[in-house]
């Protein structure tokens, strides 16, 4: 059963994600000739999770090891 959902953030600063690539822009499901620059993220199993500013923080804190809660 799904109890709640969370939003996690990638740590670009510490991982030094500075590589950029061009990605095509779509308009109403059709690929256009326009492009935009997007960050090429480095792989990591570590993410930021803010457990104090969301409505389901009680459920999330139960899943976090006690050593990481303080």
N, C-alpha and C positions, 0 to 999 in steps of 0.2 A: 504494500500500500504506500502511496505517496503521502507524506505528512506535510511537506512544505517545499518550496523552491528557493533557491538562493542565486545571487548574482556575485560572481567572482571576477577579480580584475587581475590582468597579467602585469607582472613587474618589469616593465620595459627599462626602467632606470638602472636597476642592478644588473639586468641581463644585457644591457647595452644594445637594445634593438634599434639600430640606426639605419639598416638597409631598407631602401625604398624600392617599390616596383610600381609599374603602371597597370591599372585595372580598367577594363572597359566599363563604360557606364551604360546601364539599361534604362530604357524609357518605355513603360507599359509592356514589359516582357520582350522588347526588341532591343538587340544590341546596337548601340550607336557608334559613331567614329570617335566620339569623345572619350577621354580617359581621365582618371584621377590617380594621384599618388597615394599608396597605402603602405603601411609599415609591414615589413617582413619579420614577424615575431620569431624569436629563438625558442626552441622547445624547452619546456620545463614542467615538472610536476607540482611546482609551488605557485600559489596564487594568493592574493589578498582577499580576505573575507571580513566584512564589517558586521560584527554580530550585535552591535549596540544600537544601530539606527533602523532596524527593520522590525516589522510587527511579529515575526515568528522566531525571535532570537532565543526564546526558551528551548525550542526544539533543536536549534542549531548548536547551542551550548552543550546540550546533552550528548551530541556527537563528537564534540571536541575533547581531546584528552585533558584531564585536570591540570597537568603540568603546563599546558598552553593557555589556560584561562586567565592567569594573573599577569 
